[in-house]
Amino acid sequence: EMEATQTRVKAAVDEMLDGVDKSYLRDMQKAMFNCSSKCCDDKKGAREGVQMCIEKCNQPMMKAQRVLEAELEQMQGSLSRCAMTCYDKLVNEFGPDQSKYTPDMMASFTGKLDKCVAVCADDHIKLLPSVKSRFAKSL
């Protein structure tokens, strides 16, 4: 169950990233490469000047990547906290010493944990469109 939940989240994030890549990043990369290519047309300029020109061309793409990484890190942290809250609630319900759980208690604990974490995952998957739109607005 837990693996299926992780797979669902990963697939949803990958789908969102593919959309971001196709809608925004590829055009940005193309512009970055074209811009960098023009920097290299300057045969008379100093090497440092050409290097600075290329770095300036890379800035929008690097900013976009930082924004996307920050959004995904925030989402991952939030999802982890949600899963931890599920675990904490169940420990409060069943008791802290899992070695004292009967097999039935352990099965119930695991089943409830899987269900709770699946809800966390679904809630976070629903946030992906707003992650994508915040990313688009940041460009």
Secondary structure in CASP SS format (residue, H / E / C, confidence):
PFRMAT SS
TARGET T0000
AUTHOR 0000-0000-0000
METHOD secondary structure of the structure
MODEL  1
E C 1.00
M H 1.00
E H 1.00
A H 1.00
T H 1.00
Q H 1.00
T H 1.00
R H 1.00
V H 1.00
K H 1.00
A H 1.00
A H 1.00
V H 1.00
D H 1.00
E H 1.00
M H 1.00
L H 1.00
D H 1.00
G H 1.00
V H 1.00
D H 1.00
K H 1.00
S H 1.00
Y H 1.00
L H 1.00
R H 1.00
D H 1.00
M H 1.00
Q H 1.00
K H 1.00
A H 1.00
M H 1.00
F H 1.00
N H 1.00
C H 1.00
S H 1.00
S H 1.00
K H 1.00
C H 1.00
C H 1.00
D C 1.00
D C 1.00
K C 1.00
K C 1.00
G C 1.00
A C 1.00
R H 1.00
E H 1.00
G H 1.00
V H 1.00
Q H 1.00
M H 1.00
C H 1.00
I H 1.00
E H 1.00
K H 1.00
C H 1.00
N H 1.00
Q H 1.00
P H 1.00
M H 1.00
M H 1.00
K H 1.00
A H 1.00
Q H 1.00
R H 1.00
V H 1.00
L H 1.00
E H 1.00
A H 1.00
E H 1.00
L H 1.00
E H 1.00
Q H 1.00
M H 1.00
Q H 1.00
G H 1.00
S H 1.00
L H 1.00
S H 1.00
R H 1.00
C H 1.00
A H 1.00
M H 1.00
T H 1.00
C H 1.00
Y H 1.00
D H 1.00
K H 1.00
L H 1.00
V H 1.00
N H 1.00
E H 1.00
F H 1.00
G C 1.00
P C 1.00
D C 1.00
Q H 1.00
S H 1.00
K H 1.00
Y C 1.00
T C 1.00
P H 1.00
D H 1.00
M H 1.00
M H 1.00
A H 1.00
S H 1.00
F H 1.00
T H 1.00
G H 1.00
K H 1.00
L H 1.00
D H 1.00
K H 1.00
C H 1.00
V H 1.00
A H 1.00
V H 1.00
C H 1.00
A H 1.00
D H 1.00
D H 1.00
H H 1.00
I H 1.00
K C 1.00
L C 1.00
L H 1.00
P H 1.00
S H 1.00
V H 1.00
K H 1.00
S H 1.00
R H 1.00
F H 1.00
A H 1.00
K H 1.00
S H 1.00
L C 1.00
END
